[in-house]
Amino acid sequence: MAITNVSGPTAANYAGETNKSAMAMVTTLFFMWGFLTALNDILIPHLRNIFSLNYTESMLVQFTFFSGYAVFGIPSGKVVEWIGYQRSMVAGLFMMGVGAVLFIPAASAPSFPFFLGAQVVLVAGIVLLQTAANPYVTILGPAESGASRLNLTQAFNSLGTTLAPYFGSLLILTATAESAAQISKMHGSALRFYQVREAASVKMPYLGIAIALVLLGVIIAIYKFPRISTTKDFRPMKAADHAHSVWRYRHMVLGAIAIFLYVGAEVSIGSFLTNYFSQPDTGGMTIQTAAKLVSFYWGGAMVGRFIGSAVLQRVSTAKLVGLCSVVAFGLLVTSIFSFGMLAVWTILLVGLFNSILFPSIFTLGIAELGPLTGEGSGILVSAIVGGGLLPLAEGALADRIGIHHAFIIPALCYVFIAYYGFSGSKVRLPA
């Protein structure tokens, strides 16, 4: 099977109109990794119940998943430079398919460490896919509308994150799940039988996902993407600047920190919503009902990205990042200091204002990097490791002071993100 080496941009790609056909094809990839990422929000309470985990232990799911971004991010940037965007996308999809298949033996065992191992393989593919797809979207049209295009594709990423909690609650969470008190009374073969029965609900969904990933990989492999050369810049730079280290670009470094904090905040919130809404002082809901509500959080991000794609045609990307961060901070603080449905809906609304943050920060972070864009993209993708570290910190805090007030961790993240939008994102080329 011949795969075109679509590996870098030409002036024609960013000076003319957006290549809508290629955009549509790449958009399917955003949906898939969004779906798989949000499915962790269902896996966490499910595995917590099966293996009697505390909050900190259950957050190892996110820690393992998002740590993969730190491990595989920069190497993935090198792979993209080596084999090109298209081959990297195909390799990422096939690797994700292998990771999804590994959930089946993990459920048969059943083994929590085996589940974490399957996550490592899955995220290795996702990181490679993201490292290739995010910058590729920015070069499929005029440079000045790169943030708008990335927000549009990220809207379909959010469609995946919106659908995953709903379908996961139907297919993975089972009505027969026992309470923590009941599980604590089980021993030996009874406990083993319960764990095998509950873990089995993971098998069919992940087998279906694996098949879909492989089929999509084949389609991407045979699709005729526009041929792009790696020798061209896709951000204007002076020739003398090409020799600089990417770490000398302040806006890229601060952008990596902003992405670390943003993804950490977004994932910390999403990971705890199911348990948060089941608390007596908030929603007092069943696990199944609470899990379905999580779709509103991710759905808000989807709606916001469609809106943001249009707004960014008229409003400065940096300014919108700052404004959305300030509102998200206010909503989180309101939820922390309120109870009942006010606490529920204010935290769900954070998703709407999260919407444009990741793609906009990413676009601001790789601005003016020229031939260093692939390397910069790898660093920014590596920063997504915040999605593993900050939920772990929030889990540790929740074990001590409760879920309600542990949301202070993501709230503080938005303070720095607002600074990045209003000031830190300004491009200052190395002297």
C-alpha positions as CSV (number, residue, x, y, z in Angstrom):
1,M,0.0,0.0,0.0
2,A,1.5,3.3,-1.1
3,I,1.4,6.2,1.3
4,T,2.1,9.7,0.1
5,N,4.7,11.4,2.3
6,V,2.8,14.5,3.3
7,S,5.4,16.0,5.5
8,G,5.6,19.7,5.6
9,P,4.0,22.9,4.2
10,T,4.6,25.0,1.1
11,A,3.8,28.6,0.6
12,A,0.9,27.6,-1.6
13,N,-0.7,25.8,1.3
14,Y,-0.9,28.8,3.6
15,A,-1.3,31.6,1.1
16,G,-4.4,30.3,-0.7
17,E,-7.7,28.9,0.4
18,T,-8.2,26.1,2.9
19,N,-8.0,22.6,1.5
20,K,-11.5,21.5,2.6
21,S,-11.2,17.9,1.5
22,A,-8.0,17.3,3.5
23,M,-9.5,19.2,6.4
24,A,-12.6,16.9,6.5
25,M,-10.4,13.8,6.4
26,V,-8.1,15.0,9.3
27,T,-11.1,16.0,11.3
28,T,-12.2,12.4,11.7
29,L,-8.9,11.8,13.6
30,F,-9.7,14.6,16.1
31,F,-13.0,12.9,16.8
32,M,-11.4,9.5,17.5
33,W,-8.8,10.7,20.0
34,G,-11.4,12.9,21.7
35,F,-13.7,9.9,22.1
36,L,-10.9,7.7,23.6
37,T,-9.7,10.4,25.9
38,A,-13.1,11.1,27.4
39,L,-13.8,7.4,27.8
40,N,-11.3,7.5,30.7
41,D,-13.9,9.5,32.6
42,I,-16.1,6.4,32.6
43,L,-13.2,3.9,33.1
44,I,-12.2,5.7,36.3
45,P,-15.3,5.2,38.4
46,H,-15.7,1.7,36.8
47,L,-12.2,0.5,37.7
48,R,-12.4,2.3,41.1
49,N,-15.5,0.1,41.8
50,I,-14.0,-3.1,40.5
51,F,-10.6,-2.9,42.3
52,S,-11.8,-0.9,45.4
53,L,-9.4,2.1,44.6
54,N,-9.3,5.4,46.5
55,Y,-9.4,8.6,44.5
56,T,-5.6,8.9,44.3
57,E,-5.2,5.3,43.0
58,S,-8.1,5.7,40.5
59,M,-6.3,8.8,39.0
60,L,-3.5,6.5,38.0
61,V,-5.6,5.9,34.9
62,Q,-5.2,9.6,33.9
63,F,-1.6,9.7,35.1
64,T,-0.6,6.8,33.0
65,F,-2.5,8.1,30.0
66,F,-1.3,11.6,30.0
67,S,2.3,10.8,31.1
68,G,2.5,9.2,27.7
69,Y,2.5,12.8,26.3
70,A,5.7,13.6,28.2
71,V,7.3,10.3,27.2
72,F,6.3,10.2,23.5
73,G,5.7,13.8,22.6
74,I,9.2,15.0,21.6
75,P,10.1,11.6,19.9
76,S,6.8,11.9,18.0
77,G,7.9,15.3,16.7
78,K,11.1,13.6,15.4
79,V,9.0,10.8,13.8
80,V,6.8,13.4,12.0
81,E,9.9,15.1,10.7
82,W,11.3,11.7,9.6
83,I,8.3,10.0,7.9
84,G,5.9,12.9,7.4
85,Y,2.4,13.9,8.5
86,Q,0.4,11.2,6.6
87,R,2.5,8.2,7.5
88,S,2.6,9.4,11.1
89,M,-1.2,9.6,11.2
90,V,-1.5,6.1,9.9
91,A,1.1,4.7,12.3
92,G,-0.6,6.5,15.2
93,L,-4.0,5.0,14.3
94,F,-2.6,1.4,14.0
95,M,-0.8,1.8,17.4
96,M,-4.0,3.0,19.0
97,G,-5.8,0.0,17.6
98,V,-3.3,-2.3,19.3
99,G,-3.8,-0.5,22.5
100,A,-7.5,-0.8,22.3
101,V,-7.2,-4.6,21.7
102,L,-5.1,-5.0,24.8
103,F,-8.0,-3.9,27.0
104,I,-9.6,-7.3,26.2
105,P,-6.9,-9.4,28.0
106,A,-6.7,-6.8,30.7
107,A,-10.4,-7.3,31.4
108,S,-10.1,-11.1,31.2
109,A,-7.3,-11.1,33.8
110,P,-8.8,-8.8,35.4
111,S,-5.7,-6.7,36.3
112,F,-5.5,-3.0,37.1
113,P,-1.8,-2.8,36.1
114,F,-2.7,-4.5,32.8
115,F,-5.3,-1.9,32.1
116,L,-2.6,0.8,32.7
117,G,-0.3,-1.0,30.4
118,A,-2.9,-1.0,27.6
119,Q,-3.3,2.7,28.2
120,V,0.4,3.3,27.6
121,V,0.2,1.7,24.1
122,L,-3.0,3.5,23.3
123,V,-1.6,6.9,24.3
124,A,1.6,6.3,22.3
125,G,-0.5,6.2,19.2
126,I,-2.7,9.2,20.2
127,V,0.4,11.3,20.9
128,L,1.9,10.5,17.4
129,L,-1.5,11.3,15.9
130,Q,-1.8,14.6,17.6
131,T,1.7,15.7,16.9
132,A,1.1,15.2,13.2
133,A,-2.6,16.4,13.0
134,N,-2.5,19.6,15.0
135,P,0.2,21.5,13.0
136,Y,-1.0,20.0,9.8
137,V,-4.4,21.6,10.2
138,T,-2.7,25.0,10.7
139,I,-1.1,24.7,7.2
140,L,-4.1,23.7,5.2
141,G,-5.0,27.3,4.5
142,P,-4.0,30.9,5.2
143,A,-1.8,31.4,8.3
144,E,-4.0,34.1,9.7
145,S,-6.9,31.7,10.0
146,G,-4.9,28.8,11.5
147,A,-6.5,29.3,15.0
148,S,-10.0,29.3,13.5
149,R,-9.3,26.0,11.5
150,L,-7.8,24.3,14.6
151,N,-10.8,25.4,16.7
152,L,-13.2,23.9,14.0
153,T,-11.4,20.5,14.0
154,Q,-11.2,20.6,17.8
155,A,-15.0,21.0,17.8
156,F,-15.2,17.5,16.3
157,N,-12.7,16.4,18.9
158,S,-15.2,17.7,21.5
159,L,-18.0,15.8,19.7
160,G,-16.0,12.7,20.5
161,T,-15.6,13.7,24.1
162,T,-19.3,14.5,24.4
163,L,-20.5,11.2,23.0
164,A,-18.0,9.0,24.9
165,P,-19.3,9.5,28.5
166,Y,-22.9,8.8,27.3
167,F,-22.1,5.7,25.4
168,G,-19.6,4.6,28.0
169,S,-22.2,4.9,30.7
170,L,-24.5,2.6,28.7
171,L,-21.9,0.1,27.6
172,I,-19.4,0.0,30.4
173,L,-21.0,1.0,33.6
174,T,-23.4,-1.7,34.7
175,A,-26.5,-1.5,36.8
176,T,-25.3,-4.6,38.8
177,A,-22.3,-2.9,40.2
178,E,-22.1,-3.4,44.0
179,S,-21.4,-0.6,46.5
180,A,-18.0,-0.2,48.1
181,A,-19.4,-1.6,51.4
182,Q,-20.7,-4.7,49.6
183,I,-17.4,-5.3,47.8
184,S,-15.4,-5.0,51.0
185,K,-17.3,-8.0,52.3
186,M,-16.3,-10.2,49.3
187,H,-13.3,-12.5,49.5
188,G,-11.6,-15.2,47.4
189,S,-13.6,-16.7,44.6
190,A,-16.6,-14.4,45.2
191,L,-14.5,-11.3,44.8
192,R,-12.7,-12.8,41.7
193,F,-16.1,-13.7,40.1
194,Y,-17.4,-10.1,40.7
195,Q,-14.3,-8.5,39.2
196,V,-14.3,-10.7,36.1
197,R,-18.0,-10.0,35.5
198,E,-17.8,-6.3,35.9
199,A,-14.5,-6.0,33.9
200,A,-16.1,-7.9,31.0
201,S,-18.2,-4.9,30.1
202,V,-15.1,-3.2,28.7
203,K,-14.3,-5.9,26.1
204,M,-16.9,-5.3,23.3
205,P,-16.6,-1.5,23.3
206,Y,-12.9,-1.5,23.0
207,L,-12.9,-4.3,20.4
208,G,-15.3,-2.1,18.3
209,I,-13.0,0.9,18.8
210,A,-10.0,-1.2,17.7
211,I,-11.7,-2.2,14.5
212,A,-12.8,1.3,13.7
213,L,-9.2,2.6,14.3
214,V,-7.6,0.1,11.9
215,L,-10.2,0.8,9.2
216,L,-9.6,4.5,9.6
217,G,-5.9,4.0,9.4
218,V,-6.4,2.2,6.0
219,I,-8.5,5.0,4.7
220,I,-6.0,7.6,5.7
221,A,-3.2,5.6,4.1
222,I,-4.9,5.5,0.7
223,Y,-6.3,9.1,0.7
224,K,-4.5,11.5,-1.6
225,F,-3.4,14.3,0.7
226,P,-1.8,17.4,-0.9
227,R,1.9,16.8,-1.2
228,I,3.8,19.2,1.1
229,S,7.5,19.8,1.3
230,T,9.4,19.9,4.7
231,T,11.9,22.4,3.3
232,K,9.5,25.3,3.4
233,D,8.5,27.5,6.3
234,F,4.9,27.9,7.3
235,R,5.5,30.8,9.6
236,P,7.5,33.9,8.4
237,M,10.9,34.1,9.9
238,K,14.2,35.7,9.1
239,A,16.8,33.4,7.6
240,A,19.2,34.2,10.4
241,D,16.6,32.9,13.0
242,H,16.5,29.4,11.7
243,A,19.5,28.3,13.7
244,H,18.0,29.2,17.0
245,S,16.9,26.6,19.5
246,V,13.2,26.3,19.8
247,W,13.5,26.8,23.5
248,R,14.6,30.4,22.9
249,Y,11.1,31.3,21.8
250,R,9.5,32.6,25.0
251,H,5.9,32.4,23.6
252,M,6.4,28.7,22.8
253,V,7.8,27.9,26.3
254,L,5.0,29.8,28.1
255,G,2.6,28.2,25.7
256,A,3.8,24.8,26.8
257,I,3.2,25.7,30.4
258,A,-0.3,27.0,29.5
259,I,-1.1,23.8,27.8
260,F,0.2,21.8,30.8
261,L,-2.1,23.7,33.1
262,Y,-5.1,23.9,30.7
263,V,-5.2,20.1,30.0
264,G,-4.5,19.4,33.7
265,A,-7.5,21.6,34.6
266,E,-9.8,20.2,31.9
267,V,-9.0,16.6,32.7
268,S,-9.1,17.1,36.5
269,I,-12.6,18.5,36.2
270,G,-13.9,15.9,33.9
271,S,-12.4,13.0,35.8
272,F,-14.1,13.9,39.0
273,L,-17.5,15.0,37.7
274,T,-19.2,11.5,38.0
275,N,-18.1,11.2,41.6
276,Y,-18.8,14.9,42.3
277,F,-22.4,14.7,41.1
278,S,-23.1,11.6,43.2
279,Q,-22.1,13.4,46.4
280,P,-25.0,14.2,48.8
281,D,-24.1,17.9,49.0
282,T,-24.2,18.3,45.2
283,G,-26.4,16.2,42.9
284,G,-26.9,13.1,45.0
285,M,-27.2,11.1,41.8
286,T,-26.6,7.5,40.9
287,I,-23.3,6.8,39.1
288,Q,-25.1,6.1,35.8
289,T,-27.0,9.4,35.9
290,A,-24.0,11.4,36.9
291,A,-21.9,9.8,34.1
292,K,-24.4,10.9,31.5
293,L,-24.3,14.5,32.8
294,V,-20.6,14.6,32.1
295,S,-21.6,14.8,28.4
296,F,-22.8,18.3,29.0
297,Y,-19.3,19.3,30.2
298,W,-17.7,18.1,27.0
299,G,-20.7,19.1,24.9
300,G,-20.2,22.7,26.1
301,A,-16.6,22.5,24.7
302,M,-18.0,21.3,21.4
303,V,-20.6,24.1,21.0
304,G,-18.0,26.6,22.1
305,R,-15.5,25.5,19.5
306,F,-18.0,25.9,16.7
307,I,-18.9,29.4,18.0
308,G,-15.2,30.1,18.6
309,S,-14.2,29.2,15.1
310,A,-16.5,32.0,13.9
311,V,-15.6,34.5,16.6
312,L,-11.9,34.1,16.0
313,Q,-12.4,35.5,12.5
314,R,-13.0,38.8,14.2
315,V,-11.5,38.7,17.7
316,S,-7.8,38.4,18.6
317,T,-6.9,34.8,19.6
318,A,-4.8,35.9,22.5
319,K,-7.5,38.2,23.9
320,L,-10.2,35.5,23.7
321,V,-7.9,33.1,25.5
322,G,-7.6,35.6,28.4
323,L,-11.3,36.3,28.6
324,C,-12.4,32.7,28.5
325,S,-9.9,31.8,31.3
326,V,-11.2,34.5,33.5
327,V,-14.8,33.3,33.1
328,A,-13.8,29.7,33.7
329,F,-12.1,30.7,36.9
330,G,-15.2,32.5,38.1
331,L,-17.5,29.5,37.4
332,L,-15.2,27.1,39.2
333,V,-14.9,29.3,42.3
334,T,-18.7,29.6,42.3
335,S,-19.1,25.8,42.2
336,I,-16.6,25.3,45.0
337,F,-18.5,27.7,47.3
338,S,-22.0,26.5,46.4
339,F,-24.1,23.4,46.8
340,G,-26.9,21.4,45.0
341,M,-27.6,22.0,41.4
342,L,-25.9,25.4,41.3
343,A,-22.6,23.6,42.0
344,V,-23.5,21.1,39.3
345,W,-24.4,23.5,36.5
346,T,-21.7,26.1,37.2
347,I,-19.0,23.5,36.9
348,L,-20.6,22.0,33.7
349,L,-20.5,25.5,32.2
350,V,-16.7,25.6,32.5
351,G,-16.7,23.3,29.5
352,L,-18.2,26.0,27.3
353,F,-15.4,28.4,28.1
354,N,-12.7,25.7,27.9
355,S,-13.7,25.3,24.3
356,I,-11.3,27.5,22.5
357,L,-8.4,27.3,24.9
358,F,-6.4,24.3,23.7
359,P,-6.4,25.0,20.0
360,S,-5.8,28.7,20.5
361,I,-2.9,28.2,22.9
362,F,-1.5,25.6,20.5
363,T,-1.7,28.1,17.6
364,L,-0.2,30.9,19.6
365,G,2.6,28.6,20.8
366,I,3.8,27.5,17.4
367,A,3.5,31.0,15.8
368,E,6.6,32.3,14.0
369,L,8.6,29.0,14.6
370,G,9.1,28.4,10.9
371,P,11.1,25.1,10.3
372,L,11.1,24.5,14.1
373,T,7.3,24.1,14.1
374,G,7.5,20.3,14.1
375,E,9.8,20.4,17.1
376,G,7.7,23.0,18.8
377,S,4.6,20.9,18.2
378,G,6.2,17.9,19.9
379,I,7.0,20.1,22.9
380,L,3.5,21.4,23.1
381,V,2.0,18.0,22.8
382,S,4.4,16.7,25.5
383,A,2.9,19.4,27.8
384,I,-0.4,17.6,27.7
385,V,1.2,15.4,30.5
386,G,-0.5,18.0,32.8
387,G,-3.6,15.9,32.2
388,G,-2.0,13.1,34.2
389,L,-0.2,15.0,36.9
390,L,-2.8,17.5,38.0
391,P,-5.7,15.0,38.4
392,L,-3.3,12.9,40.5
393,A,-2.7,15.9,42.7
394,E,-6.4,16.7,42.9
395,G,-7.1,13.1,43.8
396,A,-4.6,13.3,46.7
397,L,-6.2,16.5,47.8
398,A,-9.8,15.1,47.5
399,D,-8.8,12.1,49.7
400,R,-7.9,14.7,52.4
401,I,-10.5,17.5,52.1
402,G,-13.2,16.0,49.8
403,I,-13.9,16.4,46.1
404,H,-15.8,19.7,46.5
405,H,-13.0,21.9,47.6
406,A,-10.3,20.0,45.7
407,F,-11.4,21.8,42.5
408,I,-9.2,24.8,43.8
409,I,-6.3,23.1,41.9
410,P,-7.9,23.5,38.4
411,A,-9.2,27.0,39.4
412,L,-5.7,28.3,40.0
413,C,-4.6,26.9,36.6
414,Y,-6.8,29.4,34.8
415,V,-5.0,32.3,36.4
416,F,-1.8,31.5,34.5
417,I,-3.7,30.8,31.3
418,A,-5.3,34.2,31.5
419,Y,-1.9,35.8,31.9
420,Y,-0.7,33.8,28.8
421,G,-3.6,35.1,26.7
422,F,-3.3,38.8,27.8
423,S,0.5,39.0,27.8
424,G,2.7,35.8,27.6
425,S,1.6,34.8,24.1
426,K,3.2,37.9,22.5
427,V,5.9,36.8,20.0
428,R,9.4,38.0,20.8
429,L,11.8,36.5,18.2
430,P,15.3,35.7,19.5
431,A,17.8,38.5,19.0
